[in-house]
């Protein structure tokens, strides 16, 4: 890699190809998170019947939702390993590796026999493959976000890096659309072969994503680091020594993803449970509609952050999302589909997008290029692990006995609000970096950190 030379200062190639990098991040994230999100729909609607003991529906549901969170628990380990490799060998290699790993794991989930065929081994194999999905997801957004941010012009980093999250939202839309005809199948077909089809389709999307990502170039700042011999041999060690406070900030800020997991998984399960009895297809359309609105909202919020700063935009989402979550869960409890659609769009499509659309820029700008992938990956994945496990926590809170004196949808709303408050407080302590040149991010000139300028 020593033959890589940095582009001349001021040349058109200095920023690489921002649109191409953003497109590669968008497409890859869409395809990868299609794989990741079909598991969420299946965990809420299918897996309690296929992989767990149906004689106790409540326990089967709790166990199924817990397997959804297992991937998040595995993500911190993947973040350490993949973040290290990404800062040592480049963002592109991780983008390709994570896509392939996710595709293989997802396809194999669709091939698993159920509990009726192999007994208790079925959920064990399911958990193992879910762990592989988690390891893949640990490096996906950090590598794609770093790629798009480092290719972007200094004054448009928020906009271009937001396409990583737009891809994630599009992947969720496609995953839900695929589940619509599947959920409409008679139970006998649904629980035997129907649910497997969305997982098998991952083979197609993996091939498409690989060919698109293979053509993108490595980022200019990483190319410079290779040419200048400043690539760190142990980036995680440097990260924890010089950027530990920023890693902690990202960890705490990232728990706002609880809004996403509660909205897309727990609320779906609650709405379609025997207690509420709302139509599965209609509730899937709520998710599709909210995510479609988010596709438009994400770049708009990100563009605003390029003008007024990352912190104020993120805080709109962090403060507004828990308020809207109370309203959304109350709408589900009312059984009014009109209110459910309206509040679901406002909650997830508009308000949450303020925080969700700008976090790749906000978090990425806390670190220099030599530790950026490690910092983003480790910080976000620990925070996301809390968010993923929050689904099972929400199920426990909503149970008749409740947890910590909380109970039902109101208890879930309070639980979500507490985690959003942690996120908001973390961001309040962060520096504002939207006007700092990319090459000065994470340096004394750029942000006053302890890292030396090289």
Beta strands, then each sheet from edge to edge (+ up, - down):
end
